[in-house]
């Protein structure tokens, strides 16, 4: 089919693409002066290098997909019915059939609830300036990062990462710097002479307005990466991903969106126009099943696809440009590549980030320190979940069977058509040869014994074992076990605190892994890529917050531009060395609030302790732990001028020293 005869949106059938045969060139601007048109030797070499690494990772990660799919199925309450069960539903749709007992889902929900409560505080990521002169910049950096967390709803992607780490043993997120643009009306400035401008102003001519593009917001957003789509270096363990040679993932996109991103030019995409002529753009590293992929290819061949799906393998590789024929440098650099449909290179450029890290954070709370894909917490109890499902469904099947009348009948003496009548109050007649002989021996109901009566008790024991194994106990679910004795409030708190302490280990590891790396990546990319001043919402007197919460001096807190509950922050104000504050148990919320209240009372009652420990800052900590974020607005404003009586000789001495001066 000649190119000129194609209608917009037409796609060639699937063939072995030979780009040289088309004899056309879109003249793409390739990075670093490279020649990467499809069909060239450089293009083929880079595609093969990326896919070689993807294949090595896929061989390891795909072995876990079957188990992950089983875990996914167990997190739903639906099981595909068998032909026998379908007949039961056709007879009476109200009869129960096989289901998944949602204990695995309950366990996951409990773990996620606790994790969300601990890790998503008023400030998701906390930082610490290296020197005392970095206090103000550190506070501003925290506020800018938190504004990005709120703007891009990072909590949703973090929740996905935590869910994947509990369900599959591995969860991943990538921070992507994003700039959002919009349009607004702005006055138009025409090239007029000074006399015309004065005349227009004198005559009161109407001002002309036109729409212009302007930046709405810039900052980091998070992209959660499904473990099934992750292509990490299998030679490193999950918690040492920054020591890997490469990290990749499969992204499910569409051709039109890629074209739009190429047009904007922000990401350095190229060769996207060639995707129109390449047939199916699925990847063999796509975690979808083979039959789905075949149906997808078939839809392309019949030209019945209403969309333009594209599987893109993105991969960040640490390489030596001179060895890869990408430059003259003889030392490792990180480059990012994108291969669409396993055949078209659409991205190849230096990563260009100052932090020189792989832009990804990985959580693997059950890591063993050696493997890239550890066993998940839910996987350890998956066998118990299968046993619970079987015990419950076998009991339902037995009950359903027992509810049906079962008879032994002498067909020579009983009218079988009457016996088959399911209606209430039915009349069963004997055959003529059985008249006058009574009904004994003609029909007898079988006694049914429920051999599954103990299944429910067995299920309860297994559920208890699952809770003990995973740590998702009744106390964390808000359930108090009934005992013969009444429990005091202190006993309930102690039980819950002990249960929570087991999960503290898991959440602390998650904080040290993915959360720490993401916190550093987000802050470093903000320092490097933030281009414009921004106003950030603040609560209370920000200058006072800097002194009370961060320990800044009054001089350091001065000079900030604040207005209507906002503070103005420029990129240069964030240019400070910083460390990510590691997560600790002290960041837990209401779990430890009572202990801190007791400590506050003890310190307040002791004159010696209160002289050495800041009672007010302890109170601020307690308020934050209890969920009060705007406690600063209730601080009493004290008149700084205080009268004090002193002897005349002492006053004269202090005036002479310059420590005292007259009022006014």
N, C-alpha and C positions, 0 to 999 in steps of 0.2 A: 504494500500500500504506500504510494508516494506521500510524502509529508504534506504536500499542498492539498491533497484530497481529504485530509483528516478533518473531522468536525471537532470543535472544542470538547475536551473531556474524553475523547476516544482513547483507548488503550490497546496496544498491540497484544495479540495472544502470546502465551508463554513460549519462548524459544530461547535457544542459546544466543545471547545478544552479541553481535559484532558491531561495535560502535564505529569502526573505521568505514564500514559499508555505507553508513548514512551520509558521510562526507559533509557534515555541517559542524559548526563551532559556535557556541554561545559567547565565546570570548570572556569567560569568567576570570576574575582577578584572583589568582592563587597566591597564598601567603609565601613569604620568604623567597619570592622569585621562582617558585617551583612550577613545573609543567605537569599538572595532575588531571588532564582531560581523560575521561574514560577511554580505555583502549590503549593508553600509553604504557610503557614499561614501568615508569615510576608509580603510576596508579595501581597497576597489578601488584607490584612489590609491596606497597603499603597495605593494600587490602589483604593480601596473603599473610602479612606479619600480624595484623590485628586479629584475623580469624584463627590463626594458629594458636594464639594465646586464649582466645575465646573457647576453642575446642578443648584445650588442656583443662580449663576450668570446668567446662560443661561435663567432661567425663567424670569429674569428682562430684560436682553438685547434683547432677541428674540422678545419681544413685539414691538421693534422699527424697526425690519428688514423690515416689509412691507412698512413702510414709507420711509426707506432708499432706498429700491429698486425703489420706485416711483421717488424719487429724482434722482437716477442714470439714469432712463429712460428719465427724463426731461432734462438731461444734454447732450442728443444726439438729433439729428434732424431726427430720424427715428421712425415711428410708424408702427406696424404690420398691414398690409392692411386687410380689411374685404373682404368677398367673393364678395360683390357688387363692391368694388373698384378694386378687382382683375379682374373682368370682364371688367371694364373700361380700365385697363392697357392692357388686352389681345386684346382689340379692337384698342387702340392707346396708345403706351407706353409713348408718349409725354404728355399726359394729366396729370395734377397735381392731387394728392390724398392727404390724411391727412399727415401732418408733425408736428413736434414740432417747434414752433417759438423759436429760440435759445436765448431768453432773459435771462433765468436763467444761461446759459453758459456764456453769456456776462458779467453778474454780477459777477460770480465766477472768470472769467478771470481778471476783473478789480481789485477785492479784492486781488487776488494772486499777480498781478503785483505790487501793492503798497506794500504789505507785503514783497515780495522778495527784493524790492528796499531798504526797511528800515532795515530789519533784516540781510541781507547778505552783510555786509560791508567788508572792507579790512581784518578785524579780526572778524570772526563770534562770537567768545566768548572772552570776556575781563575779566581780573582778576585784583585783587588788593592785594598786599602783606600786611600783618598785620603790620609789623614794617619797619623802614627805611632800615634795613639791608637786607630786602627781595626784594628790587627793582630789582636787576639783575636777581635773580631767577624767579621773577614774569614775567619779560620780556621774559626770555628764555622759560618759561612754555607756554606763549601765542604763541610763534613761533612754539613750538613742537605741540601744539594742532592744530594750523592752518595748519601745514604740514599734520596732519592726516585728517583734513577736506578736503584738496585738494587731498590727495592720494586716499581716499575712497569715494570721491564725495558725501560727506554728504549733500550737497545742494539738491541733488535729493530726498533723504529720508525726509529731512526737508520740501521740497516742498509738498511731499505726505502728511505729517502730517498736514501742514497748509490747504491743500485742503480738507482733511477729516474733519477738525475742522469747516470749513466754510460750507461744504455740509451736514455733518451728526451731527455736534455739538460736535464731539469728534475726536481727532487725537492723535496717540501714536507712539513713537519711543523707541527702546531699544539699548543702546550702548553695543556692544559686542567686547571684546578684541580679536584681531585677529593677528596671526603671519603668514606671507607669506614666504615660502621657495622656493629656486631655486637651480640650479646646476651650478657649475663652475669647470674649469680645475685648478688643483693645483699640484705642484711638489710632487712626492712620495718620502718619506724618508724610505729607506730600512735599515734593521738591519745589517750593515756592520762594520767590524773592522776599526780602525783608519787608518791603512795602506791602506786598500782598498779605503777609502774615499779620502785620499791624492793622491793615484794612479789615481783614476777616474778624479780628478781635474787636475792632471798633463797631463793626456792623452786627456783631453777635451771630456770625454764621454758625450753622449747626456743625458739630464735630462728627466726622465720619468714623465708623467703627467697622472692623473686620475681624473674623475669627483667626486666631493664631494658636499654634501648638505650644504647650508649656508642660513642664514636669509636674505631675501630681505628687509622686512619691518615689523615692529610691531606697533600696535596702535589700536585705537578704530574705529570700523565701526558702522554705524547705520542700524538697521533693522526696517523698518516701519511696523506697525501692523494695519491691517484693523479693523475698529470699529466692523465689523461683526464677526471678529475672536477674539475680546478682551473679556476676562472673568474676570472683576474686582470684587472686593468685593462690593456688592450692598449696604452695610451699611454705606459707606462714600460718600461724594460728590466728584465730578470730580477733584476739585482743591486741595483736601486733600488726594491724592492717597497714600502719604507716611505714612498716619495714618491708612491704611488698615491692615487687618489681612493677606490678600493674594492678589496676582495679577497673572492672568494666561492668556494664549492665545493659539489659535490653529495654528499650523504650518503645512503647506502642503509640505511634503518632499517625498523622495523615499527611498526604502530599501537599494539600493546599496550605495547611498550617506551616509546613516547612518552607514553602514558597514565600509566604508572608514574612517569615523570619529571615530568609535570605535577602528579601527586599530591604528590610530594616537595616541589615548590615551589622548589627551589634555583636553577633556571635561568630562571625567569620565563616558562614556557610557558603558553599559553592556546589556546582554540579547538580543542584536540585532540579533544574529544568529537564535533565536527562531521565529523571525517574518516570516521565510520561511514556517512555518507549521501552521499558524493561520487563514488562509482564508482571507476574506476582512478586510482591515485595515483602513476603514473609521471610522469616529467618529460621534456620534449623535450630537456633538456640532459643527460640520462642517456647516457653513452657507449655503451650497448648498441646493437646494430644494430636497424634498423627492423623486420626480420622478427621479432626477439625481442620487441620492444615490442608488435607486433600480436598475437603469441601470448599475451603477458601480458594485454593488454586483453580478448582473447577469453575467457581463463579467468575473468576477472571477470564478463563478460556471461553466461557459463554457470553462474556461481556455483560453480565447481569448485575455486577456489583454496583450498588448505589453510592458507595463511599470510596475513598482512596486510601485505605490503610497502608501504613509503612512501618516495618519493624527496623529500628535503628540500633545497632550495637555501638554504644559509646564506650570508649576505653581511654583511661589516662595511663600513660606508660612512662616510666623513667628510662630514658635512653641517652645515648651519646650521639648528637646530631651528625658528627663526622662519619660514624659507622653506618648510620641510616641514610646517608647522603641527603641530609636535611640542613646542613650548615657546616661550618668549619670548627665549631667548638668540640674539644676533646674531653669534656667533662659532662657528667649526667645532667640532663634537664628533664622537666616533666612536660610532655606534650599530650594534647587531647585529640583523639580521632573519632570520627563517626562514619560508620559503614551502613548504608541503607540496603535492605534486602539481600545482604551478604554479597553485594557486588559493586555498589556505587559508593565511592568515597565522597562524603559531603562535608567533612571537617578534618582539618589537619593543621594545627597551629600550636605554638608554645602556650602552656597554660597561663603563664604571665602573672602569677600570684606571688606576692612577696613572702607569704608564709612558707612556700615551697613544700606544701603537704598535699597528700591526696585529698581532694575536697569531698570527703565522706566521713560520716561517723557511724560506727557499728556497735550495737549492743549484743552481747552474748553472755547473759548472766550465769549460765551453767557451763561456761567454757572449762576445758580441761588443761589449757595451756599448750596444747599441741596441734589440735585439728582445726580446720577452717570452718567446719560445720558440726558443732557439738549437739548432743542430745538435748532436747528441750525439756522443760519442767513438766509440760503436759504429756510429753511422750513417755516419761517414766511411769505414768499411771494409765497409759492408753490400754494396756491389757486388762486392767480392772474395769475400765469403761466398757470394753467389749463383753466381759463377763456379766456386768450389770445389765447391759442390753439383752443378752441372751436369757438371763434369769427372769427379767420382767416380761419379755415377749413370750417365752415358753409358758409362763403363768397365765398370761392373757389368752394364749391359744388353748390351754387346758380348760380355763373357765368358759371360753366360748364353746368348746366341745361339750362341757358338762351341762350347759344350759339347754342343749338340744336333747330331746327325749330319745332314748335308745331302747328299743324293744326287741325281744325274740318272739317271732310270730309263726304260728302254724298256718300257712297260706291255704290249706285245705279246709280250715274251719273259720277263717276270718276273711271278711270282705276287705281286700287290700285298698280299694279305692276310698272306702270310708276312712281307713287308717291314715291315708295320706292327706286327708283334708286338714289344713292347718288352722282352721277357724276355731274360735272358742265355743264351748258347749257342744262339741261335735258328738254325733251318734254313730258308734261303730257296730255294724251288724255282723252276726255270724252267718256262715253259709248254711244252706238248707240241711245238709247232712250232719251239721253239728247242733241242730235244734234239739232242745230238751236235755242236752248233756252237760249244761253248765259251761262256765267260761274258764274253769281251771284247766291249765295246760294248753290253752289256745294262745295266750299272749302273756308275756312277762317282761317287766321293765328291769333293765340292768342297773345295778347299783354302781355309781361312778365314784371312784376314790381320787381326790385331788392330791396327786403326788408332788405337786409344786407348791403346796401350802407353805412350806418353809422358805420359799424363794425370797419373799419380801424381807424376812429377818436376815437372810444372807446378804441381800442388797444393802441393808442398813449397815451391816458390819463392813462391807466393802467400801461404802461411801465414807464411813469413819476412817478407814485405812487410807483412802485417797486424800482426805483432809489432813491427816497426820503427815502424810508424805509430802504434800505440796505446801503445807503451812496455811492453807486457806480454811482455817478452823471456824467453828460456829461463832466464836466471839468476834472475829473480824467480819462476819456476815450479819452481825447485829442480832444473833440468836443466843439466848441464854438457856442452857440446858436445865431441865426441871430435875430437882433433887428433893430429898425429903427435908432438907434443912433450908432455912431462909439464908440468902447470901447478903452480906453487907455491901455497901457501895465500894468500899475499899477492896474487897475481894474481887468484885467485878472488874475494877480498874487494874488490879494486879494480874488477873488472868488475861485481859486484853493486852496489857503492856508486854507480858511474856510472849503472847502470840505474835505481837508486832515485832518484837526483837528478832524473831526468826527471819522475818522478811526484810529486816534492816540490812542484813548481809547482802541479800539479792539487790535491793535498791541502791545500796552503797556501791556495789560493783557496777551497776548500770550508770551511776553518776560518774564513776572513774573512767568508764569506757566511752560510750557514745556521747553522753552529755558534756563531758569535759572537752572532747575533741570538737564537738559542734560549737561549744561556747567560744573556744579559741578561734576557730575558723570564721565564725560570724563577726567577732570583734576585729580580727585582723583584716578581713575583707572590707569592713566598714571604714577602717582607718585608711585603706588604700584607695577605695573606689568611691567614697562619698565625695560629691562634687559641689554641692550647694549648701548654703546655710539652711537650718531647719528649726522650727519651733516645736518644743516638746512639752506636753502637759506635765505639770507638777502638782503636788498636793501640799498645801500649807505654805509656810515660809521656807523657801528653798535654801536661803542663806542660813537660817537656823538649823535646817536639816543637815546641812553640810557640817555644822559644828557639833550637833548632838549625835548624829549617826555615823559620820565619817571621821570625826575628830579634827576637822579643819579649824584653822585660826580665823578670827574675825577679818583679818586682812586678806586671807585667801578667799573668803566668801564674798568679798567686795568686787565690784567691777563687772558683774554679770548683768546682762540686759534681760529684765523680767517684766512681763505685762500680762494681766488678766489670767493668772494661773499658768503661764507658760514661760519657758526660758529659751533664749535664742542661743543656738549652738552652731558654730562654724567648724569646718573640717580640721583646721589647724588646732583647735582647742582639744581635739581627741588624740593628737599625735603624742602619745605617752607610752613608755614601756609598761607592760601590765602582765599579771599572772591571773589565770582562772582560779577562783576560790574553789577548792575541792569540796565536794559534798560531804557533809557529816551528819551524824544522828541529831545534832543540835538543831538542824533545820526542820526537823519534824514538827508538825503543827500541834494540834490539841493533845497529842499523845503525851507530851512532856509538859504541857502548860501547867498542870497542877504542881509538879515538882518545882517549876520556876516560881510559882506563886508562893510556895512554902519558903523558897530561898529568899524571895523579896521580903517576906515578913521577918525572916531571921536577920537579914542585913539591916533592915529598917529599925529593928528593936535593939541592935547592938551599936553603941556609940563608936567603939573601936573599929568594927567592920565598915560602918557607914562613912567613916573618915578616910578609909582606904579604897572603897568600892563605890562606883557611881550608881547610886540608887535609881536615879532618873533613867539612865540608859538601860538598866535591868527592867524597869517598868515599860520602856518602849519595846523591848524584846518580847515581854509577856503579851503586850497588846497586839503585836504583829502575829504571834503564834496563835492568838485567839481570833485572828481574822480582821482586826481593826487596822485599816491601812492609812487612815487620815487622822491619826492621833495628834499630829503636830498642830492641827488647826485649833485644838482645845488648850494649847499651852497659854498660860497666863502671861500677859505683857506686864513686866515689872518696870517701874520707873528706875532708871539707872542712877539717878541722883538720890543718895541716901545721906541723911544727917547723922553725924557722929560727934559725940562730946569728947574733947581732948583738953588737957591742961594748956595754959597759955604758952609756957616754955616749949612744950612739944610742938605746938602749932607753929611757933616762930622758927623752930629748928627745921620742920618739914617744909616751910615756905622757903627758907634759905637753901635747902637742898633741891628745891624745884618740884617736890612731890605734891604740894598743895598750891592752889591759886584762888584768887577771889572769884565769887560767883559772877557770871556775866562776862 
